[in-house]
Amino acid sequence: AAIGGNAGSGGRRYTLNAMANLYSDPHVGEFNKAIEYYRELLKNDLAIGAKGAVATALFNIASAYEEKGDYEAALRDFRRAMMIDRALGDREAIVEEERAIGRVLTAQGKAEEALPLIDRAAAYYAEAGNADALARTRIARATALRGLGRLDDAMRAIELAHEHYRESDNPRYLAFVYTERAEILAARGDWPAAYFQAQALREIESRLEKRTNQERT
């Protein structure tokens, strides 16, 4: 399960999903509105018995809760989505859900519990040759490793993610990279380098803000 939408499934559904995705963007931050639209999609999917779509809707709702900072609600719906995908045998969706659960557990201060889930996802994406998903997972891994005090390992993970997103020029994920880099450097006590990363983050955030304003319009 992952954020998505298909115009072929109906214009109304496509529009609801697109609006929900925009509202759930951290730079828009209207998470309650996003959840409202995702729940409308969930209701429709339940009515027609589309189990895969139900799992996707639950995943998206959980992601919005995560961005909102409601980690218990996020875990509940990520796990509900994973139960459905396990029944469907959708291995790729299960891995994505495990990575998301690991990310939320890390945010709750449970990095030791989170790391095996994140490592399993990283191994899957490496084997599948999914470079973008692997880079996303490396960001989550860096955060978990930092939570465990393994700062050198955390920096290695974030540098690998940075290499990928620098080459693809993805400002959204570069923002995550610079944020995590700054946190690792601050944990090391390297305040000048952390400040430099914060400056790079501000530049990326400015680019993202301009793009989000265009999308909102």
N, C-alpha and C positions, 0 to 999 in steps of 0.2 A: 504494500500500500504506500502511496506517495501522492503528493499534491499533483493534481492533473485535471484535465477536462477535455471533452471531445465535442466539437460543434455538431458532429453527426448524431449525438445522442439527444439533440434538441437545443434550439436556441436559448430557451429559458434556462435550462440546466447549465449550458455553457456560460451564460451571463452571470448566473448566481455564483458559479465557481470562480469566475474571473474576478468578480467584485469581492468575494470572500478572500481570495488570495491577496488582493491589494490591501484590504483592510487589515490582514494579518501581517503585512510587512512591518517590521519594527520601526521603519521611518514614517509610517502612517500611524500605527499603534492603536487602532480602533479594534481591539481584540474581541470585545463583547459583540460588536457588529459582525465580525468575521464568524464567530461561533454561531450567531443567529442564522447566518446564511448556510453555514456547513450543516447545522441541525435540520434545516429545511431540506437540504439535499439528502441527509441521512434518512429522514422520514420517507421521502420518495423511494429511496433505495430499499428500505425495509418493506415498503408496500408491494414492491414488485419482486422481492426475494432475490435481489442482486447482491449476493454475499461478498463478492470482490469489491463492489462499489461501496458496500456498507463498511468494509474494513478501511477503505480509502478515506471515507468520510470521518470515521472515528480517528484515524491517524491525523487528519487535518485538524480536527477539533482538539486533539491532544497537543498538537504543535502550537495552536493558538493559546491554549492554557499554559504551555511551557513559556512562551514569550511573555505572557501576562504575569508569570511568576507563581502560578498556582500549580505547584509541582505534584501534589497528591492527585489532583484531577487529571493532570497530564499522564501520570503513571497509570491511572485507572483506565483511561481510554486507549493508551498505547497497548496495554496488556489485553484489552478487549479485542483490539484489531489483530493482535498477534494470535490470539486463540482462534479467530476465524481463519486467518491465513495458514495456520498449522493444519486446520481441518481441510483446507483447500490444497495443501501441499505446495504452497507458493514460497519456495525457499528464499528467493530474492527479497520478497516483502518481509519475511521473518527477520532476515539479516538487518534490513533497514530499521525495523522496529526494535531489534536488540540494540542497535547503535543509539537510537533515540532514547531508549530506556537507560542505557549507560550514561548518556549525556545528562539526563534528569537526575539520576542517582548522584552523579558528580556534583551537580548544583546543590544537592541536599547534603553534601559533605560525606558521601558514601563512596569515595573514589575506589576503595579497595574492592567493593562489591561491583562497581561499574566496569573496572578495567578488563576483566575477562570477557564481558559482552562486547566491549569495543575492540579488543584484540581479535575476537572471533570474526567480527565484521571486517576488520582490516585484512585478515587472512583470506576471507572470501573474495573481497574486491580485488586483491592482488592476484589471486588465482584466475579470476574472471577477466582480468585486464581492464577493469573499469577505473581508469585513472582519476576521474573527477570524484567519484564516490570514495575512492581511497584517500584522496586529499582531504575531503570533508571529514572522514573518519580520523585522519591524523590530527586534525585540529581538536577533535573531541578527546583523542588519546593524549595530546599534549596537556590539555586541561586536567585530565585525570592524573597524569603523572606529576604535574605540579602540585595537585592536592595531596599526593603521597610524599612530597618533598624530593622527588627524583628530578631535579631541575635540569641536569645535563641531558637526560633522556627526553625530557619535555622539549628542550630546545632543539634536539635533533629531529623530533617529530614535526615541530612547527616549521623548521627550515625546509623539510621535504614538501610540506604543504605550500609554503611560500614559493618555492621553485615552480610548482605546477601552476599556481594562480597568477604568478608574474608572467609566465609564458602565455597563458590564455587571456591575460588582462581582464580579470574578473574582479571589479571593484567591491562587489558585495562580500566575497569571501576574503579578499585582501584586507578588508576591514576587520574581519574576525582574526586573521593572522596577526595584524598589527596590535590588536587588543591583547591577544594571548602573549605575543612577544613582550609587550610592555609589562604584563603581569609577571612573566618569568624573570625578566631583568630586575623588576622591583623586588621580587622575592630573593634574588641574589644580592640585593643591595646596590646594584649598578644604576643609580638614579639618573646620571646623565644619559645613558643609553636608553633607559625607559622613557625619559622625556623626549628623546629623538623619535622613538616609536609613536608616542602620543601625538607629535606633530604630524607624522606621516598619516596617522589615523584621521586627524582633523581634515587633511587634504582630501582623503578618500571620502569621508563623510560629506564633504561639500559637494563632491561629484554625485554621490548617491542622492543627496537632498534635491539637487536640480532634476535628476531623472525621476525621482518619486513625484515631484510636483507636476511634471509632464504627464506621468501615468495617472495621477489623481484627476487631472483635468480631463 
